[in-house]
Structure formats: structure tokens, C-alpha cells
Amino acid sequence: MDDPRPHIGEPLAVDLLNTRWNYDGPHDLLSDVAGLRIWLESNGLTQRCRADEETRAALVAARDAIHAAVTSESTDALNAVLEHGRVRRELAADGPNQVVEVTRQEWLPGYLAADNLLDLLTQGPDRIRQCAGHACVLFFYDTSKNGKRRWHSMAACGNREKAARNYARRTVRESGPSRG
């Protein structure tokens, strides 16, 4: 099944945040195991992660923790998710290697997303943003050169916002005092 979300392709942590969206009403891709399968497939995790209720519940907890950390509510839940795993470094025959180990298999995708958030925060903590579009709940990682991106998609929210501002300006001009 195709991924129904309006915005995909972000880094893993941000992509997990975008499993909730608000186009023609609220949607939650992780409301059932079928949606979990779609998310795992979209992120190339089907071979490493199980698509079952335990994994879905752990991933929802990780999403909520990442959201709380990104919106500066709290870091406690994120640190609790990170407690479920670790990255072990080793030297393999083909060179240095990193092995992710988790306490229980259902925490693997959530741990990977939480660990990815740490990487993103190291690279550019101010680059993780929520879309400025009216009623849009989507997030993006700003990779623009000047770091001034405002919308998850210029074609969607950006154009809508610009059209709304233009309409408002035109309405004010047309309803102004008549000179006649």
C-alpha cells in the first residue's frame, strides 16, 4: 500500500512526527498495525522490525517523546526511549561497524528514531521546525542554505499562505473608502 501522508522523505525522527497530519481532518498513520507496516516500509525497516501491536505501541511512545523534545516540553520521555537501546561499536573484517542493540525488539524503530533525533540536534538544533502553515501540524528538517524555510512544502502550505495574504490585501484595498 502507498504511504498516504502528505509529506514524506524527512529524516527518520521527523518522518515519525509526520505520522500525524491534519488535511481534511486529523489523521494518524500509527492508529493500527497496517499503518505501522506502511511506515516501516517507507523507511526501509521491514527487514529489521516487526509489524505488530507491541512495536506500534512502542513507536507511538517514541513519537510522543520526540514531539515533546522538539517542542521543548520535556526531554524525560525521549531519554526513557533511549534507555531501551544502545549503539555498540566494533571493528569488523570490512572496517568499523555500529550495531544497534535494544532491550526488546519492539523498541528498535522507536530507538532508531530517537537516536536519529540526537544526530539532527547535533547537526542543527534550530533546523527542526513545525510548518508555519495555518492548522498544519507537519514538521521538516530545514536544509535550505540560509535556514529560513517556513513551510513543509511550498506547493502546499506555502502557496496557501501566500494566496491568503494576497486575498486579504486585495480585500482591504477594495473595501477602503471610495473616491468618487
C-alpha positions in Angstrom: 0.0 0.0 0.0 1.2 3.5 -0.8 2.1 5.9 2.0 -1.0 8.3 2.4 0.9 11.0 4.2 1.1 14.4 2.6 4.8 14.9 3.5 7.4 12.1 3.5 11.1 11.8 2.9 12.3 13.6 6.0 15.0 12.2 8.4 13.7 9.3 10.5 12.8 11.2 13.6 11.0 14.0 11.7 9.3 11.4 9.5 7.9 9.7 12.6 6.5 13.1 13.8 4.7 13.3 10.4 2.7 10.2 11.0 0.1 12.6 12.3 -1.3 15.2 9.9 -4.3 17.4 9.6 -5.6 17.5 6.0 -9.4 17.3 5.8 -9.4 16.3 9.4 -6.9 14.7 11.7 -5.1 11.5 10.6 -2.8 9.1 12.4 -0.9 6.6 10.4 0.1 4.7 13.5 -3.5 4.1 14.7 -3.2 0.5 13.6 -0.7 -2.2 12.6 -1.4 -1.7 8.9 -0.2 1.9 9.2 2.8 0.7 11.1 3.7 -1.6 8.2 3.4 1.4 5.8 5.7 3.5 7.9 8.3 0.7 8.3 8.3 0.1 4.6 8.6 3.8 3.8 11.7 3.9 6.0 13.3 0.7 4.8 12.8 -1.0 8.2 10.7 -4.0 7.3 13.6 -6.5 7.4 14.7 -5.3 10.8 11.5 -4.6 12.6 8.3 -6.5 13.4 4.9 -5.0 12.4 2.8 -6.0 15.5 0.9 -4.3 18.2 3.8 -4.1 20.7 6.0 -2.4 18.1 3.2 0.0 17.2 2.7 1.0 20.9 6.4 1.5 21.4 6.7 3.6 18.2 3.8 5.8 19.3 5.5 6.3 22.7 8.7 7.2 20.8 6.8 9.7 18.6 5.3 11.4 21.6 8.7 11.6 23.2 10.3 13.1 20.1 7.4 15.6 19.8 7.9 16.6 23.5 11.6 17.1 22.9 11.3 19.0 19.7 8.6 21.3 21.1 10.7 21.9 24.3 8.0 20.4 26.5 10.3 17.8 28.1 13.3 15.5 27.4 12.4 12.9 30.0 10.3 10.7 27.7 13.0 10.8 25.0 15.7 9.8 27.5 13.4 6.9 28.6 13.1 5.7 24.9 16.9 6.0 24.6 17.2 3.7 27.6 15.8 0.9 25.5 18.8 0.7 23.3 22.4 1.5 22.6 24.9 1.6 19.8 27.8 -0.8 20.1 30.9 0.0 18.0 33.0 -2.8 16.8 35.8 -3.5 14.3 34.6 -6.0 11.7 36.6 -7.5 8.8 35.4 -4.8 6.5 36.1 -1.9 8.9 34.4 -0.1 11.8 30.8 -1.0 12.4 28.0 0.2 14.6 25.5 -2.3 15.9 22.2 -1.2 17.4 21.1 -3.3 20.4 17.7 -2.9 22.1 16.3 -4.3 25.3 13.2 -5.7 23.5 12.8 -6.0 19.7 9.6 -3.8 19.7 11.7 -0.8 20.7 14.0 -1.0 17.7 12.2 1.5 15.3 11.5 3.9 18.2 15.0 3.8 19.4 16.4 4.4 15.9 14.1 7.4 15.5 15.1 8.8 18.9 18.8 8.2 18.1 18.3 10.0 14.8 16.9 13.0 16.6 20.1 13.3 18.6 22.1 13.3 15.4 19.8 16.0 14.0 20.1 18.1 17.1 23.9 17.8 16.9 23.9 19.0 13.3 21.4 21.8 13.6 19.0 22.1 16.6 17.3 25.1 15.1 16.7 23.3 11.8 13.9 21.1 13.1 10.7 23.1 12.6 7.0 22.8 12.5 5.3 24.1 9.4 4.1 27.7 9.6 1.0 26.8 7.6 -2.3 27.5 9.1 -3.5 24.4 11.0 -0.6 22.4 9.7 1.0 20.0 12.2 3.8 18.7 10.0 7.5 19.0 10.7 10.5 19.4 8.5 14.3 19.5 8.8 15.4 22.7 7.1 18.2 22.0 4.7 18.0 25.4 3.0 21.2 27.3 2.6 20.0 30.3 4.7 18.0 28.3 7.2 14.8 30.4 6.6 12.4 27.8 5.3 8.9 28.2 6.8 6.7 25.5 5.3 7.0 21.8 4.9 6.0 22.3 1.3 6.0 25.5 -0.7 3.5 23.8 -3.1 1.1 23.0 -0.3 1.2 25.3 2.8 3.4 28.0 1.3 1.2 28.8 -1.7 -1.9 28.6 0.5 -0.4 31.1 3.0 0.7 33.5 0.2 -2.7 33.3 -1.5 -4.4 34.0 1.8 -2.2 37.1 2.4 -2.8 38.3 -1.2 -6.5 37.9 -0.8 -6.5 39.8 2.5 -4.6 42.7 1.0 -6.9 42.8 -2.1 -10.0 42.7 0.1 -8.7 45.6 2.3 -7.9 47.7 -0.8 -11.3 47.1 -2.4 -13.2 47.8 0.8 -11.4 51.0 1.5 -13.0 54.5 1.2 -14.2 55.2 -2.3 -13.0 58.3 -4.1 -15.6 59.3 -6.4 
